[in-house]
């Protein structure tokens, strides 16, 4: 039973990072666009 708990937390953590990375890339693209508009 001790092996069941570990597997659950691992998948959640792995699924978390990808979303954060995607959001980060989105903001990066927005930044350049905003700068171009301001210019």
FIMAR-884372 format. One record per residue: residue number from 0; residue in three letters; x, y, z of N, C-alpha, C, O in turn. Coordinates in pm, whole numbers, plus 50000, padded with zeros to 5 digits. Example, Ala and Ser with C-alpha at 12.3 -4.5 7.8 and 13.67 -1.06 7.14 Angstrom:
BEGIN
<r><pos>0</pos><code>ALA</code><n_c1>51319</n_c1><n_c2>49431</n_c2><n_c3>50780</n_c3><ca_c1>51230</ca_c1><ca_c2>49550</ca_c2><ca_c3>50780</ca_c3><c_c1>51320</c_c1><c_c2>49670</c_c2><c_c3>50780</c_c3><o_c1>51424</o_c1><o_c2>49668</o_c2><o_c3>50846</o_c3></r>
<r><pos>1</pos><code>SER</code><n_c1>51285</n_c1><n_c2>49775</n_c2><n_c3>50708</n_c3><ca_c1>51367</ca_c1><ca_c2>49894</ca_c2><ca_c3>50714</ca_c3><c_c1>51290</c_c1><c_c2>50003</c_c2><c_c3>50787</c_c3><o_c1>51341</o_c1><o_c2>50114</o_c2><o_c3>50804</o_c3></r>
//
This chain:
BEGIN
<r><pos>0</pos><code>UNK</code><n_c1>50084</n_c1><n_c2>49880</n_c2><n_c3>50000</n_c3><ca_c1>50000</ca_c1><ca_c2>50000</ca_c2><ca_c3>50000</ca_c3><c_c1>50088</c_c1><c_c2>50126</c_c2><c_c3>50000</c_c3><o_c1>50049</o_c1><o_c2>50231</o_c2><o_c3>49949</o_c3></r>
<r><pos>1</pos><code>UNK</code><n_c1>50207</n_c1><n_c2>50113</n_c2><n_c3>50057</n_c3><ca_c1>50296</ca_c1><ca_c2>50229</ca_c2><ca_c3>50063</ca_c3><c_c1>50340</c_c1><c_c2>50268</c_c2><c_c3>49921</c_c3><o_c1>50380</o_c1><o_c2>50382</o_c2><o_c3>49898</o_c3></r>
<r><pos>2</pos><code>UNK</code><n_c1>50332</n_c1><n_c2>50174</n_c2><n_c3>49828</n_c3><ca_c1>50376</ca_c1><ca_c2>50204</ca_c2><ca_c3>49690</ca_c3><c_c1>50265</c_c1><c_c2>50279</c_c2><c_c3>49616</c_c3><o_c1>50294</o_c1><o_c2>50347</o_c2><o_c3>49518</o_c3></r>
<r><pos>3</pos><code>UNK</code><n_c1>50141</n_c1><n_c2>50268</n_c2><n_c3>49659</n_c3><ca_c1>50030</ca_c1><ca_c2>50335</ca_c2><ca_c3>49591</ca_c3><c_c1>50039</c_c1><c_c2>50488</c_c2><c_c3>49607</c_c3><o_c1>50028</o_c1><o_c2>50559</o_c2><o_c3>49507</o_c3></r>
<r><pos>4</pos><code>UNK</code><n_c1>50057</n_c1><n_c2>50539</n_c2><n_c3>49726</n_c3><ca_c1>50063</ca_c1><ca_c2>50685</ca_c2><ca_c3>49748</ca_c3><c_c1>50168</c_c1><c_c2>50757</c_c2><c_c3>49664</c_c3><o_c1>50136</o_c1><o_c2>50859</o_c2><o_c3>49602</o_c3></r>
<r><pos>5</pos><code>UNK</code><n_c1>50291</n_c1><n_c2>50708</n_c2><n_c3>49658</n_c3><ca_c1>50396</ca_c1><ca_c2>50775</ca_c2><ca_c3>49580</ca_c3><c_c1>50358</c_c1><c_c2>50799</c_c2><c_c3>49434</c_c3><o_c1>50374</o_c1><o_c2>50911</o_c2><o_c3>49386</o_c3></r>
<r><pos>6</pos><code>UNK</code><n_c1>50308</n_c1><n_c2>50699</n_c2><n_c3>49362</n_c3><ca_c1>50272</ca_c1><ca_c2>50714</ca_c2><ca_c3>49220</ca_c3><c_c1>50174</c_c1><c_c2>50828</c_c2><c_c3>49198</c_c3><o_c1>50185</o_c1><o_c2>50900</o_c2><o_c3>49098</o_c3></r>
<r><pos>7</pos><code>UNK</code><n_c1>50079</n_c1><n_c2>50847</n_c2><n_c3>49288</n_c3><ca_c1>49979</ca_c1><ca_c2>50953</ca_c2><ca_c3>49268</ca_c3><c_c1>50043</c_c1><c_c2>51091</c_c2><c_c3>49266</c_c3><o_c1>50023</o_c1><o_c2>51166</o_c2><o_c3>49171</o_c3></r>
<r><pos>8</pos><code>UNK</code><n_c1>50120</n_c1><n_c2>51127</n_c2><n_c3>49369</n_c3><ca_c1>50185</ca_c1><ca_c2>51259</ca_c2><ca_c3>49375</ca_c3><c_c1>50277</c_c1><c_c2>51284</c_c2><c_c3>49255</c_c3><o_c1>50286</o_c1><o_c2>51397</o_c2><o_c3>49207</o_c3></r>
<r><pos>9</pos><code>UNK</code><n_c1>50344</n_c1><n_c2>51182</n_c2><n_c3>49208</n_c3><ca_c1>50437</ca_c1><ca_c2>51200</ca_c2><ca_c3>49095</ca_c3><c_c1>50364</c_c1><c_c2>51251</c_c2><c_c3>48970</c_c3><o_c1>50405</o_c1><o_c2>51353</o_c2><o_c3>48914</o_c3></r>
<r><pos>10</pos><code>UNK</code><n_c1>50258</n_c1><n_c2>51184</n_c2><n_c3>48924</n_c3><ca_c1>50185</ca_c1><ca_c2>51227</ca_c2><ca_c3>48803</ca_c3><c_c1>50136</c_c1><c_c2>51371</c_c2><c_c3>48817</c_c3><o_c1>50146</o_c1><o_c2>51449</o_c2><o_c3>48722</o_c3></r>
<r><pos>11</pos><code>UNK</code><n_c1>50084</n_c1><n_c2>51406</n_c2><n_c3>48932</n_c3><ca_c1>50034</ca_c1><ca_c2>51542</ca_c2><ca_c3>48953</ca_c3><c_c1>50147</c_c1><c_c2>51643</c_c2><c_c3>48932</c_c3><o_c1>50130</o_c1><o_c2>51742</o_c2><o_c3>48861</o_c3></r>
<r><pos>12</pos><code>UNK</code><n_c1>50262</n_c1><n_c2>51617</n_c2><n_c3>48993</n_c3><ca_c1>50375</ca_c1><ca_c2>51711</ca_c2><ca_c3>48981</ca_c3><c_c1>50418</c_c1><c_c2>51722</c_c2><c_c3>48835</c_c3><o_c1>50446</o_c1><o_c2>51832</o_c2><o_c3>48787</o_c3></r>
<r><pos>13</pos><code>UNK</code><n_c1>50424</n_c1><n_c2>51610</n_c2><n_c3>48765</n_c3><ca_c1>50468</ca_c1><ca_c2>51611</ca_c2><ca_c3>48624</ca_c3><c_c1>50369</c_c1><c_c2>51693</c_c2><c_c3>48540</c_c3><o_c1>50411</o_c1><o_c2>51764</o_c2><o_c3>48448</o_c3></r>
<r><pos>14</pos><code>UNK</code><n_c1>50241</n_c1><n_c2>51682</n_c2><n_c3>48569</n_c3><ca_c1>50139</ca_c1><ca_c2>51753</ca_c2><ca_c3>48490</ca_c3><c_c1>50142</c_c1><c_c2>51902</c_c2><c_c3>48524</c_c3><o_c1>50097</o_c1><o_c2>51984</o_c2><o_c3>48443</o_c3></r>
<r><pos>15</pos><code>UNK</code><n_c1>50192</n_c1><n_c2>51937</n_c2><n_c3>48640</n_c3><ca_c1>50195</ca_c1><ca_c2>52078</ca_c2><ca_c3>48684</ca_c3><c_c1>50295</c_c1><c_c2>52160</c_c2><c_c3>48604</c_c3><o_c1>50257</o_c1><o_c2>52260</o_c2><o_c3>48544</o_c3></r>
<r><pos>16</pos><code>UNK</code><n_c1>50422</n_c1><n_c2>52122</n_c2><n_c3>48602</n_c3><ca_c1>50528</ca_c1><ca_c2>52197</ca_c2><ca_c3>48534</ca_c3><c_c1>50492</c_c1><c_c2>52235</c_c2><c_c3>48390</c_c3><o_c1>50507</o_c1><o_c2>52351</o_c2><o_c3>48354</o_c3></r>
<r><pos>17</pos><code>UNK</code><n_c1>50444</n_c1><n_c2>52142</n_c2><n_c3>48308</n_c3><ca_c1>50409</ca_c1><ca_c2>52171</ca_c2><ca_c3>48167</ca_c3><c_c1>50318</c_c1><c_c2>52293</c_c2><c_c3>48157</c_c3><o_c1>50341</o_c1><o_c2>52382</o_c2><o_c3>48075</o_c3></r>
<r><pos>18</pos><code>UNK</code><n_c1>50215</n_c1><n_c2>52297</n_c2><n_c3>48240</n_c3><ca_c1>50121</ca_c1><ca_c2>52410</ca_c2><ca_c3>48234</ca_c3><c_c1>50195</c_c1><c_c2>52541</c_c2><c_c3>48264</c_c3><o_c1>50176</o_c1><o_c2>52641</o_c2><o_c3>48195</o_c3></r>
<r><pos>19</pos><code>UNK</code><n_c1>50277</n_c1><n_c2>52539</n_c2><n_c3>48367</n_c3><ca_c1>50350</ca_c1><ca_c2>52660</ca_c2><ca_c3>48405</ca_c3><c_c1>50440</c_c1><c_c2>52703</c_c2><c_c3>48289</c_c3><o_c1>50448</o_c1><o_c2>52822</o_c2><o_c3>48257</o_c3></r>
<r><pos>20</pos><code>UNK</code><n_c1>50506</n_c1><n_c2>52608</n_c2><n_c3>48226</n_c3><ca_c1>50597</ca_c1><ca_c2>52641</ca_c2><ca_c3>48115</ca_c3><c_c1>50517</c_c1><c_c2>52704</c_c2><c_c3>48002</c_c3><o_c1>50559</o_c1><o_c2>52803</o_c2><o_c3>47944</o_c3></r>
<r><pos>21</pos><code>UNK</code><n_c1>50399</n_c1><n_c2>52646</n_c2><n_c3>47971</n_c3><ca_c1>50316</ca_c1><ca_c2>52700</ca_c2><ca_c3>47862</ca_c3><c_c1>50277</c_c1><c_c2>52844</c_c2><c_c3>47894</c_c3><o_c1>50286</o_c1><o_c2>52932</o_c2><o_c3>47808</o_c3></r>
<r><pos>22</pos><code>UNK</code><n_c1>50234</n_c1><n_c2>52868</n_c2><n_c3>48017</n_c3><ca_c1>50193</ca_c1><ca_c2>53004</ca_c2><ca_c3>48056</ca_c3><c_c1>50312</c_c1><c_c2>53098</c_c2><c_c3>48039</c_c3><o_c1>50296</o_c1><o_c2>53210</o_c2><o_c3>47991</o_c3></r>
<r><pos>23</pos><code>UNK</code><n_c1>50431</n_c1><n_c2>53053</n_c2><n_c3>48079</n_c3><ca_c1>50550</ca_c1><ca_c2>53136</ca_c2><ca_c3>48070</ca_c3><c_c1>50577</c_c1><c_c2>53175</c_c2><c_c3>47924</c_c3><o_c1>50606</o_c1><o_c2>53291</o_c2><o_c3>47896</o_c3></r>
<r><pos>24</pos><code>UNK</code><n_c1>50568</n_c1><n_c2>53081</n_c2><n_c3>47833</n_c3><ca_c1>50595</ca_c1><ca_c2>53111</ca_c2><ca_c3>47692</ca_c3><c_c1>50491</c_c1><c_c2>53210</c_c2><c_c3>47640</c_c3><o_c1>50524</o_c1><o_c2>53299</o_c2><o_c3>47562</o_c3></r>
<r><pos>25</pos><code>UNK</code><n_c1>50367</n_c1><n_c2>53196</n_c2><n_c3>47683</n_c3><ca_c1>50259</ca_c1><ca_c2>53285</ca_c2><ca_c3>47639</ca_c3><c_c1>50290</c_c1><c_c2>53428</c_c2><c_c3>47681</c_c3><o_c1>50275</o_c1><o_c2>53521</o_c2><o_c3>47601</o_c3></r>
<r><pos>26</pos><code>UNK</code><n_c1>50334</n_c1><n_c2>53448</n_c2><n_c3>47804</n_c3><ca_c1>50365</ca_c1><ca_c2>53582</ca_c2><ca_c3>47853</ca_c3><c_c1>50482</c_c1><c_c2>53639</c_c2><c_c3>47773</c_c3><o_c1>50482</o_c1><o_c2>53758</o_c2><o_c3>47738</o_c3></r>
<r><pos>27</pos><code>UNK</code><n_c1>50579</n_c1><n_c2>53557</n_c2><n_c3>47743</n_c3><ca_c1>50696</ca_c1><ca_c2>53604</ca_c2><ca_c3>47668</ca_c3><c_c1>50650</c_c1><c_c2>53659</c_c2><c_c3>47532</c_c3><o_c1>50697</o_c1><o_c2>53765</o_c2><o_c3>47489</o_c3></r>
<r><pos>28</pos><code>UNK</code><n_c1>50560</n_c1><n_c2>53589</n_c2><n_c3>47466</n_c3><ca_c1>50513</ca_c1><ca_c2>53635</ca_c2><ca_c3>47335</ca_c3><c_c1>50434</c_c1><c_c2>53765</c_c2><c_c3>47350</c_c3><o_c1>50444</o_c1><o_c2>53856</o_c2><o_c3>47267</o_c3></r>
<r><pos>29</pos><code>UNK</code><n_c1>50356</n_c1><n_c2>53773</n_c2><n_c3>47458</n_c3><ca_c1>50276</ca_c1><ca_c2>53894</ca_c2><ca_c3>47480</ca_c3><c_c1>50368</c_c1><c_c2>54015</c_c2><c_c3>47501</c_c3><o_c1>50341</o_c1><o_c2>54124</o_c2><o_c3>47451</o_c3></r>
<r><pos>30</pos><code>UNK</code><n_c1>50476</n_c1><n_c2>53995</n_c2><n_c3>47576</n_c3><ca_c1>50567</ca_c1><ca_c2>54108</ca_c2><ca_c3>47606</ca_c3><c_c1>50617</c_c1><c_c2>54175</c_c2><c_c3>47477</c_c3><o_c1>50603</o_c1><o_c2>54296</o_c2><o_c3>47462</o_c3></r>
<r><pos>31</pos><code>UNK</code><n_c1>50675</n_c1><n_c2>54098</n_c2><n_c3>47385</n_c3><ca_c1>50725</ca_c1><ca_c2>54155</ca_c2><ca_c3>47259</ca_c3><c_c1>50615</c_c1><c_c2>54228</c_c2><c_c3>47183</c_c3><o_c1>50638</o_c1><o_c2>54336</o_c2><o_c3>47130</o_c3></r>
<r><pos>32</pos><code>UNK</code><n_c1>50496</n_c1><n_c2>54170</n_c2><n_c3>47177</n_c3><ca_c1>50384</ca_c1><ca_c2>54232</ca_c2><ca_c3>47104</ca_c3><c_c1>50352</c_c1><c_c2>54368</c_c2><c_c3>47166</c_c3><o_c1>50336</o_c1><o_c2>54468</o_c2><o_c3>47096</o_c3></r>
<r><pos>33</pos><code>UNK</code><n_c1>50342</n_c1><n_c2>54371</n_c2><n_c3>47298</n_c3><ca_c1>50308</ca_c1><ca_c2>54497</ca_c2><ca_c3>47368</ca_c3><c_c1>50415</c_c1><c_c2>54601</c_c2><c_c3>47335</c_c3><o_c1>50382</o_c1><o_c2>54717</o_c2><o_c3>47310</o_c3></r>
<r><pos>34</pos><code>UNK</code><n_c1>50540</n_c1><n_c2>54561</n_c2><n_c3>47336</n_c3><ca_c1>50649</ca_c1><ca_c2>54656</ca_c2><ca_c3>47309</ca_c3><c_c1>50635</c_c1><c_c2>54711</c_c2><c_c3>47167</c_c3><o_c1>50652</o_c1><o_c2>54830</o_c2><o_c3>47144</o_c3></r>
<r><pos>35</pos><code>UNK</code><n_c1>50604</n_c1><n_c2>54624</n_c2><n_c3>47073</n_c3><ca_c1>50590</ca_c1><ca_c2>54667</ca_c2><ca_c3>46934</ca_c3><c_c1>50475</c_c1><c_c2>54768</c_c2><c_c3>46923</c_c3><o_c1>50487</o_c1><o_c2>54870</o_c2><o_c3>46855</o_c3></r>
<r><pos>36</pos><code>UNK</code><n_c1>50364</n_c1><n_c2>54739</n_c2><n_c3>46991</n_c3><ca_c1>50250</ca_c1><ca_c2>54831</ca_c2><ca_c3>46987</ca_c3><c_c1>50290</c_c1><c_c2>54967</c_c2><c_c3>47045</c_c3><o_c1>50258</o_c1><o_c2>55072</o_c2><o_c3>46988</o_c3></r>
<r><pos>37</pos><code>UNK</code><n_c1>50359</n_c1><n_c2>54965</n_c2><n_c3>47158</n_c3><ca_c1>50399</ca_c1><ca_c2>55089</ca_c2><ca_c3>47225</ca_c3><c_c1>50492</c_c1><c_c2>55169</c_c2><c_c3>47133</c_c3><o_c1>50480</o_c1><o_c2>55291</o_c2><o_c3>47124</o_c3></r>
<r><pos>38</pos><code>UNK</code><n_c1>50582</n_c1><n_c2>55099</n_c2><n_c3>47065</n_c3><ca_c1>50676</ca_c1><ca_c2>55167</ca_c2><ca_c3>46976</ca_c3><c_c1>50597</c_c1><c_c2>55227</c_c2><c_c3>46860</c_c3><o_c1>50656</o_c1><o_c2>55290</o_c2><o_c3>46771</o_c3></r>
//
